[in-house]
Amino acid sequence: MDQIHAMYFETKATRGFLTLLRYRWAVLAMTFVMIGMMARYIPTLQRDTSSDAFMQPDSPALIYKEKMESVFGLTDPLVIAIVSQDPKGVFFPEALSLVETLTKQVERIPYIDPDRVTSLATENNITGTEEGIVTDPFFDKNAERFTAPVGTQARANEIRNAINQFPLLQGSLVSRDGKATIIAAELLDEDSGTAAYEAFLAIVENADLPENIALHVAGEGAVSGYLSVYIDRDARKLNPMAGLIITFVLLLAFFSLRAAVLPNLIVFATVSGSFGMMAASETSFYVITNGLVVNLIGIAVADSIHIISEYYRLLRANPDLDKKRLVAMSMSAMWRPITLTSITTVAGFLALAFSSVMPPVYYFGLFGALGVFLAWVYSMTLLPCAMLVWPTKRLPYPFKHKESSKPSSNLAEKLMTALGRTVLNRPKTVVAISALLTTVVIVGSSLVVVDEARIESFKSTEAIFQADKAINQTMDGVYNLDVMIDSHVSEGLFNPQTLRDIEALQHFMETLPGVNGTTSVVDYVKQLHKAVQGGQPEYYRIPDNEALIGQLFFLYGASADPTDFEEEVDYDYQRALIRAQVDNDRYINNKIVVPALEEWIRNNLNRDDLTATVTGRVTVNYYWIQGIDQATLASITISFIAVATVAMCVFRSLTLGAIAAVPVGLAVLFVYGIMGFLGIPLGVGTSMFAAIAIGLSIDFAIHTLDKIREITHQFGFDNTALLTLFPSTGRALLFNFMAVAGGFGVLATSDVPPLIKFGSLVAIAVTVAFVASMTLLPALIMLIKPNALKPTFETEQAYALSN
């Protein structure tokens, strides 16, 4: 009955495609209109390369960071570091003149807030006299406490001595060894990061540098700004390369212009539709979205390979058959496995989307699923219509007959046939080797750890990567770990005990790994207190008198701009900011620092009259990376359950569903084993591969099992009959594998390291899945001989009569 039903269903499918082909010109017109409508939105895509993009908008860590930025007027800075190899460090006239010149140029950049540029050229030295506090700009020729003329070595020496007496500026503005200083600037609008970064680069490139001086541009603002340009440049290289590789694979498989052009048409339609919908829905283009184009190129072409292979197989067997019927029969034979594999791939992308808390990963999965769906739709409609209107019925070289009229055996068929003989003759050996390799990779998988650093979105040869490294080696650190203090009352920061609590917190923060220095209003209070006491070192402490603390702020405001403190305190002295400089932003370090700081605050600081909240860039990065391991496990679990369930439903057998899942499980295990042995951490790029690899890997198993079922239902578990799997379906899967692995492998040439890892790992997973589907899966079938694959009574009788 099953076979009769299948024959009826197939006939019904053929008739359905014949009806579709009857209206081919209308179908082609409608699809091209739809493609055009979607493609017109693509130029409106907006990019978002900020770290904050990886956080949900309602995330507490992000909310507190935005609140902190609002209160203290802070944004992620761009930094120019002036690094000197001169014995005098940066304290010689030419270097200090360079600082002043660059500062003025930065202040004139239209995207920069001129009031939030910080350097030696903008800061004041704080000293005291009997009359009160004296604030002298370091480069002011009329400075009261600097006696040497500006531009002389004597003045440079005075500035160096002043810095040595001003702990607040050590490590944050000038390196502790005097070899480097920075110019930090904040954006007026974070969306202008790219333009601001380019303006910084122009200033640096045109600077007249003294001997032994080097300039570096870094900072979170620089990273976000350059990343947009970086991924654009990367996409212009990767996407055409992926297209060329896919076209080469198609030509190699079919030796046919039609077979090379038509799949590329499906690719274009798929990519245009996915990214057109992305733009139309006002979804941002994130850093990792750059890899989606290459993904869809590899995925979209796979269906075409199977359909065109089946068409040429039927044409070779039935050269006199009407072309329309040939196309319809090809579609009728392939629509079912293609639909099933599309469903499993969609499930993989959706599992990635709904198991992730990071918006970029969510949208990667969502629009990846949409792309796979569109590829299926166009493969079911556009491709057969285009095949029919292509003005030729020529049989290409790999499918031609010899003079004896027998099909020729090309290299791919010979290789797959040889593989098939080995597998079918030695199934126990294949299973034993697979079991041994699985044990090894399980050990490797246990070594995988979660880690990520945003600066590693760039190759180590990039100037911005090297700048980050240079600044973190010379200064206290370019990454900010912040704590916002709230005393809950106006002028609450005049309370000596509150300031001592802040000081104690600073001391604790400086014990944390990677934290090399902290700054807060406490440092200003101590410097002011020392200044009014004649600069005596023992007075570099917090006064015991609340009124005196208030008086210190009043005296400073009388002699300098009171807004000098706006990055440390709010206008009514209720809230304060502690900022720690951290020399790396690796998750493996942040997961120690942030929880330890939060615990210390819970146990030692928070009370009714004083609260502290950990925030800042380091904290935000910690929280968005924190969920990677849980999200990865969830996406793998959901994907695996989804594809296994689909396989069980497809074959109406728990056993066959489990067997189909074996290559998928091996693919994922092998990649994690490789990651563990090679020390590749689980990060944003590497965490995404599993769900997508599962969706892709099951395709090979489904096509293989579908063909095996067709063979065994007709001939039983006969080696000679099963061998026909390899030169037919096996050959198509070989080129399917080459196209998908080649498409993802293109990412290995990316300039974005997370995409390199992502593409390489998916390519490895697909390779393992293909090999396992062509070796382990048939071997298991031969050993287990599942009941679901045994011939029906009717086919057994027919087979017996034919022999």
C-alpha positions in Angstrom: 0.0 0.0 0.0 2.9 2.4 0.9 4.4 2.0 -2.6 1.0 2.4 -4.3 0.4 5.5 -2.3 3.9 6.8 -3.1 3.3 6.2 -6.8 0.0 8.0 -6.7 1.5 10.9 -4.7 4.4 11.2 -7.1 2.0 11.2 -10.1 0.0 13.9 -8.4 3.1 15.9 -7.7 4.2 15.6 -11.4 0.8 16.8 -12.5 1.1 19.7 -10.1 4.4 20.8 -11.5 3.1 20.4 -15.0 0.4 22.9 -14.1 3.0 25.2 -12.7 5.1 25.0 -15.9 2.0 25.7 -18.0 2.0 29.2 -16.5 5.8 29.6 -16.5 5.9 33.1 -18.0 3.5 34.4 -15.4 5.5 32.7 -12.6 8.7 34.2 -13.9 7.2 37.6 -14.1 5.8 37.5 -10.6 9.0 36.2 -9.1 11.2 38.8 -10.8 8.8 41.6 -9.7 9.0 40.2 -6.1 12.8 40.1 -6.3 12.9 43.7 -7.5 10.6 44.9 -4.8 12.8 43.4 -2.1 16.1 44.4 -3.6 15.1 48.1 -3.7 15.2 48.2 0.1 18.8 46.9 0.5 20.5 50.4 0.1 18.6 51.5 3.2 20.2 49.0 5.5 21.5 50.6 8.7 24.7 49.3 10.4 25.1 48.9 14.1 28.7 48.0 15.2 28.5 49.0 18.8 29.0 46.5 21.7 25.6 47.7 23.1 23.9 46.0 20.1 24.6 42.6 21.7 22.4 43.5 24.7 18.6 43.5 25.0 17.4 47.1 25.4 15.8 46.2 28.7 19.0 44.6 30.1 19.8 46.1 33.6 23.5 46.4 32.7 22.7 48.4 29.6 20.1 50.6 31.4 22.6 51.4 34.1 25.3 52.2 31.6 23.0 54.6 29.7 21.9 56.2 33.0 25.6 56.7 33.9 26.3 58.2 30.5 23.3 60.5 31.0 24.3 61.7 34.5 28.0 62.2 33.8 27.8 63.0 30.1 30.1 60.2 29.1 30.2 58.1 25.9 32.7 55.5 24.6 35.8 57.6 23.8 38.2 57.7 20.9 41.8 57.9 22.1 45.0 59.1 20.5 48.1 57.8 22.3 51.4 59.6 22.0 54.1 57.0 22.8 57.7 58.0 23.1 60.9 56.1 23.0 62.9 59.2 24.0 64.8 58.9 27.3 62.8 61.9 28.5 59.5 60.2 27.6 56.9 62.7 26.5 58.4 65.4 28.6 60.3 67.4 26.0 59.2 70.4 24.0 58.4 68.8 20.6 56.3 66.0 22.2 54.3 68.5 24.3 53.8 70.8 21.4 52.5 67.8 19.4 50.0 67.1 22.2 48.7 70.7 22.1 48.5 70.7 18.3 46.6 67.4 18.1 44.3 68.5 20.9 43.3 71.6 19.0 42.7 69.6 15.8 40.6 67.0 17.7 38.5 69.8 19.2 37.7 71.1 15.7 36.3 67.7 14.5 32.6 68.3 14.0 31.6 65.0 15.4 33.5 65.6 18.7 32.3 67.5 21.8 35.0 70.1 22.2 34.2 70.5 25.9 34.8 66.7 26.4 38.3 66.5 25.0 40.9 65.6 27.7 44.6 65.9 27.4 47.6 67.6 29.0 46.6 70.6 26.9 43.1 70.8 28.6 43.8 69.8 32.2 44.9 71.9 35.1 47.6 71.4 37.7 46.2 71.9 41.2 48.4 73.5 43.8 47.8 75.8 46.8 49.0 79.1 48.4 48.2 80.8 51.6 45.4 82.6 49.8 43.8 79.4 48.5 43.9 77.0 45.6 45.7 77.7 42.3 44.7 75.9 39.1 47.3 76.3 36.3 46.8 74.9 32.8 49.9 73.0 32.0 50.5 74.8 28.7 49.4 78.3 29.8 52.2 80.8 29.3 50.8 82.9 32.1 50.6 80.1 34.6 51.2 81.3 38.2 53.1 78.2 39.5 55.1 77.4 36.3 58.0 79.7 35.9 59.8 78.4 32.7 58.6 79.6 29.3 56.3 77.3 27.3 58.2 75.4 24.7 61.3 74.9 26.7 62.8 71.9 28.2 62.7 73.6 31.6 58.9 73.9 31.3 58.7 70.3 30.2 60.6 69.4 33.4 58.2 71.5 35.5 55.2 69.7 33.9 56.8 66.3 34.6 57.4 67.3 38.3 53.8 68.5 38.6 52.4 65.2 37.2 54.6 63.3 39.7 52.8 65.2 42.4 49.4 64.7 40.9 48.4 60.9 41.4 45.0 61.5 39.7 46.6 61.9 36.3 49.1 59.1 36.6 48.2 56.1 34.5 45.0 57.7 33.3 46.3 60.7 31.4 50.1 60.1 31.4 51.7 56.7 31.8 53.3 56.0 35.1 56.7 55.8 33.5 56.2 59.0 31.6 56.6 57.3 28.2 53.1 58.0 26.9 50.1 60.3 27.2 46.7 60.3 25.7 44.1 62.6 24.1 40.6 61.3 24.9 37.6 62.7 23.1 33.9 61.9 23.3 31.4 61.9 20.4 28.5 64.3 20.1 26.5 61.4 18.5 27.5 57.8 18.7 26.2 57.2 15.2 29.0 59.4 13.9 31.7 57.0 15.1 32.9 56.0 11.7 33.3 59.6 10.4 35.0 60.6 13.7 37.4 57.7 13.5 38.3 58.6 9.9 38.9 62.2 11.0 41.2 61.0 13.8 43.2 58.8 11.3 43.5 61.8 9.0 44.9 63.9 11.8 47.4 61.2 12.8 48.5 60.5 9.2 49.2 64.2 8.6 51.0 64.8 11.9 54.6 66.1 11.8 56.1 63.6 14.3 59.2 64.3 16.3 61.9 61.6 16.3 61.1 58.5 18.5 57.4 59.4 18.7 54.6 57.1 17.5 50.8 57.7 17.4 48.0 55.2 18.0 44.2 55.6 17.7 42.1 53.3 19.8 39.3 53.2 22.3 35.8 51.7 22.2 34.6 54.6 20.1 37.3 53.9 17.6 36.5 50.2 17.5 32.8 50.9 16.8 33.7 53.5 14.2 36.2 51.4 12.3 34.2 48.2 12.5 31.6 49.6 10.1 34.2 50.3 7.4 36.0 47.0 8.2 32.9 44.8 7.6 32.0 46.7 4.4 35.5 46.1 3.0 35.2 42.5 4.1 31.9 42.0 2.4 33.1 43.4 -0.9 35.8 40.7 -0.9 33.9 37.7 0.5 30.6 37.8 -1.4 32.0 37.8 -4.9 34.5 35.1 -3.9 31.7 32.9 -2.6 29.8 33.3 -5.8 32.9 32.4 -7.9 33.6 29.3 -5.8 29.9 28.1 -6.1 30.0 28.7 -9.8 33.2 26.7 -10.2 31.7 23.8 -8.2 28.6 23.9 -10.5 30.7 23.9 -13.6 32.8 21.1 -12.3 29.6 19.1 -11.4 27.7 19.6 -14.6 29.9 21.1 -17.4 26.9 23.1 -18.3 26.3 26.9 -18.6 22.6 26.4 -17.7 23.6 24.5 -14.5 25.9 27.3 -13.5 23.7 30.2 -14.3 20.3 29.1 -12.9 21.5 28.2 -9.4 23.1 31.6 -9.2 19.8 33.1 -10.1 18.3 31.3 -7.1 21.1 32.7 -4.9 20.5 36.2 -6.1 16.8 35.9 -5.4 17.4 34.4 -2.0 19.9 37.0 -0.8 17.9 39.9 -2.2 14.8 38.8 -0.5 16.4 38.2 2.9 18.3 41.4 3.1 15.5 43.4 1.4 13.2 42.2 4.2 15.9 43.0 6.8 16.1 46.6 5.5 12.3 46.9 5.1 11.8 45.8 8.7 14.4 48.4 9.8 16.6 45.7 11.3 20.2 46.8 11.7 23.1 45.1 9.9 25.5 43.9 12.7 29.1 42.7 12.6 28.1 39.0 12.4 25.4 39.6 9.7 28.3 39.9 7.3 28.6 36.1 7.4 24.9 35.6 6.5 25.4 36.4 2.8 28.0 33.7 2.4 25.8 31.3 4.4 22.8 31.8 2.1 24.9 31.5 -1.0 26.1 28.1 0.0 22.6 27.0 1.2 20.6 28.3 -1.7 22.6 26.5 -4.3 22.2 23.1 -2.7 18.6 22.5 -3.8 19.5 23.4 -7.3 22.3 20.8 -7.4 19.9 18.0 -6.5 17.2 19.1 -8.9 19.5 19.6 -11.9 21.3 16.3 -11.1 17.9 14.5 -11.2 16.9 16.3 -14.4 20.1 15.1 -16.2 19.7 11.6 -14.8 16.2 11.4 -16.2 17.3 13.0 -19.5 20.1 10.4 -19.9 17.6 7.5 -19.3 14.8 9.1 -21.3 16.3 11.2 -24.1 13.1 11.3 -26.2 10.9 12.4 -23.3 9.2 15.9 -23.6 11.3 18.6 -21.9 8.3 19.8 -19.9 7.6 16.4 -18.5 11.3 15.8 -17.8 11.4 19.0 -15.6 8.1 18.1 -13.9 9.3 14.5 -13.2 12.6 15.9 -11.8 10.7 18.2 -9.5 8.4 15.4 -8.5 11.3 13.2 -7.5 13.1 15.9 -5.5 10.5 18.1 -4.0 10.0 15.9 -0.9 13.7 15.5 0.2 14.4 19.2 -0.6 11.4 20.3 1.4 12.4 18.1 4.3 16.0 19.3 4.3 14.8 22.9 4.1 12.6 22.4 7.1 15.5 21.0 9.1 17.8 23.9 8.1 15.1 26.4 9.0 14.8 24.6 12.3 18.5 25.1 12.9 18.4 28.8 12.2 15.3 29.3 14.3 16.8 27.4 17.2 19.8 29.8 17.0 17.4 32.8 17.0 15.2 31.8 19.8 17.8 30.4 22.1 20.0 33.6 22.0 19.5 36.7 24.1 21.8 38.7 21.8 19.9 40.7 19.2 22.5 40.3 16.4 22.5 36.5 16.8 18.7 36.5 17.0 18.3 38.3 13.7 21.1 36.2 12.1 19.0 33.1 12.9 15.7 34.8 12.0 16.7 36.1 8.6 18.8 33.0 7.9 15.6 31.0 8.4 13.8 33.4 6.1 16.6 33.0 3.5 16.3 29.2 3.6 12.6 29.4 3.1 13.0 31.8 0.2 15.5 29.4 -1.4 13.0 26.6 -1.1 10.2 28.7 -2.7 12.4 29.8 -5.6 13.7 26.3 -6.1 10.2 25.0 -6.3 8.9 27.7 -8.7 11.5 29.9 -10.3 14.1 27.1 -11.0 11.8 24.7 -12.9 10.3 27.5 -15.0 13.7 28.8 -15.8 14.9 25.3 -16.7 12.0 24.9 -19.1 12.5 28.2 -20.9 16.3 27.7 -21.3 16.6 27.0 -25.0 18.4 23.7 -25.0 18.0 20.1 -24.0 21.7 19.2 -24.3 23.0 16.4 -22.1 26.3 17.7 -20.6 29.5 15.6 -20.5 29.3 13.9 -17.1 25.9 12.4 -18.0 26.5 11.4 -21.6 26.4 7.9 -23.0 29.3 5.9 -24.5 29.0 4.4 -27.9 27.6 1.3 -26.3 24.8 3.5 -25.0 25.8 2.8 -21.4 26.2 5.8 -19.1 29.8 7.0 -18.9 31.4 6.9 -15.4 33.0 10.2 -14.6 35.6 10.7 -11.8 33.1 11.7 -9.2 31.0 8.6 -9.8 34.1 6.4 -9.7 35.3 7.9 -6.4 31.9 7.5 -4.8 31.5 4.0 -6.1 34.9 3.0 -4.7 33.9 4.5 -1.4 30.6 2.6 -1.4 32.3 -0.8 -2.0 34.7 -0.2 0.9 31.8 0.8 3.2 29.4 -2.0 2.2 32.2 -4.7 2.4 33.5 -3.6 5.8 30.6 -2.0 7.8 32.0 -3.2 11.2 35.3 -1.6 10.6 33.6 1.7 9.7 31.6 1.7 12.9 34.6 0.8 15.0 36.7 3.6 13.6 33.8 6.0 14.0 33.4 5.0 17.7 37.1 5.5 18.4 37.2 8.9 16.8 34.0 9.9 18.7 35.7 9.0 22.0 38.7 11.1 21.2 36.6 14.2 20.3 34.5 13.9 23.4 37.7 14.3 25.4 38.5 17.4 23.3 35.0 18.8 23.8 35.5 18.9 27.6 38.4 21.3 27.1 36.3 24.1 25.5 36.0 27.3 27.5 34.0 30.5 27.0 36.0 33.6 26.1 35.6 36.7 23.9 37.4 40.0 23.4 35.8 42.7 21.2 39.1 43.9 19.9 39.6 40.5 18.4 37.0 41.4 15.8 40.0 42.7 14.0 43.1 40.8 12.8 46.2 41.2 14.9 47.9 43.0 11.9 45.3 45.8 11.9 46.6 49.2 13.2 43.7 49.5 15.6 44.5 46.1 17.2 48.1 47.1 17.6 47.1 50.5 19.0 44.9 48.8 21.6 47.8 46.6 22.6 50.3 49.5 22.7 48.0 51.7 24.9 47.2 48.9 27.3 50.9 48.2 27.7 51.8 51.8 28.4 48.7 53.2 30.2 46.6 51.8 33.0 44.1 50.5 30.4 41.8 51.7 27.7 38.7 49.8 29.0 36.4 51.2 31.6 34.9 49.5 34.6 32.6 51.9 36.4 30.7 52.1 39.6 28.0 54.7 40.1 27.6 55.9 43.7 24.3 57.5 44.9 24.3 59.2 48.3 20.5 59.9 47.9 20.8 63.5 49.2 22.1 66.7 47.7 25.7 67.4 48.8 25.9 63.9 50.2 29.3 63.6 48.8 30.6 66.2 51.3 30.2 63.5 54.0 33.7 62.3 54.9 32.5 58.7 55.6 30.9 58.5 52.2 34.1 59.5 50.6 36.0 57.0 52.7 33.6 54.3 51.5 34.3 55.3 47.9 38.1 55.3 48.7 37.8 51.8 50.2 36.0 50.6 47.1 38.7 52.1 44.9 41.3 50.2 46.8 39.4 47.0 46.4 39.0 47.6 42.7 42.7 48.1 42.3 43.3 44.5 43.6 41.2 43.0 40.8 43.1 41.4 37.9 43.6 43.7 35.0 42.7 46.8 37.0 45.7 49.1 37.1 44.2 52.3 38.4 41.0 54.1 39.4 39.8 57.7 39.5 37.0 59.4 41.4 36.0 62.6 43.1 37.9 61.3 46.1 41.2 61.8 44.2 40.3 65.4 43.6 39.4 66.0 47.2 42.7 64.6 48.4 44.6 66.7 45.8 42.7 69.8 46.9 43.3 69.1 50.5 47.0 68.7 49.9 47.1 71.9 47.9 45.6 74.1 50.6 48.0 72.6 53.1 51.0 73.8 51.1 51.5 70.6 49.1 52.6 68.6 52.1 52.3 64.8 51.1 50.7 63.8 54.5 47.6 65.9 53.6 46.9 63.8 50.5 43.9 62.3 52.3 40.2 62.9 52.9 39.5 65.7 55.5 37.5 64.8 58.6 35.4 67.9 58.3 32.3 68.0 56.0 32.4 71.8 55.9 36.0 71.7 54.8 35.2 69.3 52.0 32.5 71.7 50.7 34.9 74.6 51.0 37.4 72.8 48.9 35.0 72.4 46.1 34.0 76.1 46.5 37.6 77.2 46.3 38.3 75.2 43.2 35.2 76.6 41.5 36.4 80.1 42.3 39.8 79.5 40.6 38.8 77.2 37.7 35.9 75.9 35.8 33.6 74.0 38.2 32.5 71.8 35.3 35.9 70.2 35.5 34.3 67.7 37.9 31.3 66.8 35.7 32.7 63.4 34.8 33.2 62.5 38.5 30.1 64.1 40.2 26.7 65.4 39.2 25.8 69.0 39.6 24.4 68.8 43.2 27.1 66.4 44.6 24.7 63.6 45.2 26.1 61.0 42.7 29.7 60.1 41.9 31.4 57.9 39.4 34.4 55.7 40.1 36.2 54.7 36.9 38.7 51.9 36.8 41.1 51.5 33.9 41.4 47.9 32.8 44.1 46.7 30.4 42.1 43.9 28.7 38.5 43.1 27.9 38.6 39.4 27.7 35.6 37.6 29.1 37.8 35.2 31.0 39.1 38.2 33.0 35.8 40.0 33.2 34.0 37.0 34.7 36.3 37.2 37.7 36.3 41.0 38.0 32.6 41.9 37.7 31.1 39.3 40.0 33.8 39.9 42.6 33.1 43.7 42.5 29.4 43.2 42.8 29.8 40.8 45.7 32.1 43.2 47.5 29.6 46.1 47.1 26.7 43.9 48.4 28.7 42.9 51.5 30.5 46.2 52.3 28.8 49.2 50.8 25.1 49.2 49.9 22.9 50.5 52.7 19.9 52.8 53.1 21.9 56.0 52.7 24.4 54.9 50.0 24.1 52.6 47.0 26.5 51.6 44.4 25.9 50.0 40.9 28.5 48.4 38.8 28.3 49.6 35.2 30.5 50.7 32.3 31.8 49.0 29.1 33.5 46.1 30.9 30.3 45.3 32.8 28.1 45.4 29.7 30.5 43.2 27.7 30.6 40.7 30.6 26.8 40.4 30.7 26.3 39.9 27.0 29.0 37.3 26.7 27.9 35.6 30.0 25.0 33.8 28.4 26.9 32.3 25.4 27.5 28.9 27.0 23.9 28.5 28.2 22.5 29.9 24.9 24.8 27.5 22.9 23.6 24.5 24.8 20.0 25.6 24.4 20.4 26.1 20.6 22.1 22.8 20.2 19.4 21.0 22.2 16.5 22.7 20.4 18.1 22.2 16.9 19.0 18.5 17.6 15.5 17.7 18.9 13.9 19.5 16.0 15.8 17.8 13.2 15.6 14.4 14.9 11.8 14.8 15.3 11.5 15.8 11.6 13.6 12.8 10.6 11.4 10.5 12.7 8.3 11.9 11.2 9.7 11.8 7.6 10.6 8.1 7.9 7.9 7.2 10.3 10.4 5.4 12.4 12.1 6.1 15.7 15.1 4.0 14.6 15.6 5.8 11.3 15.2 9.1 13.0 17.9 8.2 15.5 20.2 6.9 12.7 19.7 10.1 10.7 20.7 12.1 13.8 24.0 10.2 14.1 26.0 12.2 11.4 24.6 15.4 13.0 25.8 14.6 16.5 29.2 13.5 15.1 29.6 16.8 13.2 29.0 18.9 16.3 31.1 16.7 18.5 34.0 16.8 16.1 34.0 20.5 15.9 33.9 20.9 19.7 36.7 18.4 19.9 38.9 20.4 17.5 38.1 23.6 19.4 39.1 22.0 22.6 42.4 20.5 21.3 43.4 23.7 19.5 42.4 26.0 22.3 39.7 27.8 20.3 37.3 29.4 22.8 33.5 29.5 22.6 32.7 33.1 21.6 30.1 34.9 19.5 31.3 33.5 16.2 32.1 30.0 17.4 28.8 29.7 19.4 26.7 30.2 16.3 28.1 27.3 14.3 26.4 24.5 16.1 22.7 25.2 15.4 23.4 26.1 11.8 25.7 23.0 11.3 22.9 20.8 12.7 20.4 22.2 10.2 22.8 21.7 7.3 24.2 18.3 8.4 20.9 16.6 8.6 20.4 17.3 4.9 23.0 14.7 3.9 21.5 12.1 6.2 18.0 12.7 4.9 19.0 12.5 1.2 21.0 9.3 2.0 18.3 7.6 4.0 15.6 8.6 1.5 17.6 6.9 -1.3 18.4 3.9 0.8 14.7 3.4 1.7 13.9 3.6 -2.0 16.5 0.9 -2.8 15.8 -1.5 0.2 12.0 -1.3 -0.3 12.6 -2.6 -3.8 15.7 -4.8 -3.5 16.2 -5.4 0.2 19.6 -5.1 1.9 21.5 -6.3 -1.2 25.0 -4.9 -1.6 24.8 -4.6 -5.3 21.6 -2.6 -5.1 22.8 -0.4 -2.3 26.0 0.4 -4.2 23.9 2.4 -6.6 23.4 4.9 -3.8 26.9 6.2 -4.2 27.2 7.2 -7.9 23.7 8.7 -7.9 22.7 10.4 -4.7 26.2 10.2 -3.4 27.6 12.1 -6.4 24.9 14.8 -6.0 25.7 15.0 -2.2 29.4 15.3 -3.0 28.9 18.4 -5.1 26.3 19.6 -2.6 29.0 19.3 0.1 31.6 21.0 -2.0 29.2 23.9 -2.6 28.2 24.4 1.0 31.6 23.7 2.5 33.2 26.0 -0.2 30.7 28.7 0.6 31.4 28.6 4.3 35.1 28.1 3.7 35.2 31.4 2.0 34.7 33.0 5.4 38.2 31.6 6.3 39.6 34.4 4.1 37.6 37.1 6.0 39.3 39.9 7.8 36.9 39.5 10.7 38.3 36.7 13.0 34.9 35.7 14.5 33.7 35.1 10.9 36.9 33.1 10.1 36.2 30.8 13.0 32.5 30.6 12.3 32.9 29.7 8.6 35.8 27.3 9.3 33.9 25.4 12.0 30.7 25.1 9.9 32.8 23.9 6.9 34.4 21.2 9.2 31.0 20.2 10.5 29.5 19.9 7.0 32.6 17.8 6.0 32.1 15.4 8.9 28.4 15.2 8.3 28.9 14.4 4.6 31.5 11.7 5.3 29.5 10.2 8.1 26.4 10.1 5.9 28.3 8.3 3.2 30.1 5.9 5.4 28.8 5.4 9.0 25.1 5.7 8.1 25.1 3.0 5.4 27.3 0.8 7.6 24.8 1.1 10.5 22.0 0.2 8.1 23.8 -2.9 6.9 24.4 -4.0 10.5 21.1 -3.1 12.1 18.8 -3.7 9.1 15.9 -1.6 10.5 12.4 -3.0 10.0 11.3 0.3 8.5 13.7 -0.3 5.6 12.8 -3.9 4.8 10.9 -4.6 1.6 7.1 -4.8 1.7 5.5 -8.1 0.9 4.5 -6.9 -2.6 8.0 -5.8 -3.5 9.5 -9.0 -2.1 7.2 -11.1 -4.4 8.1 -8.9 -7.4 11.8 -9.2 -6.7 11.6 -12.9 -6.3 9.7 -13.3 -9.7 12.3 -11.1 -11.5 15.1 -13.4 -10.4 
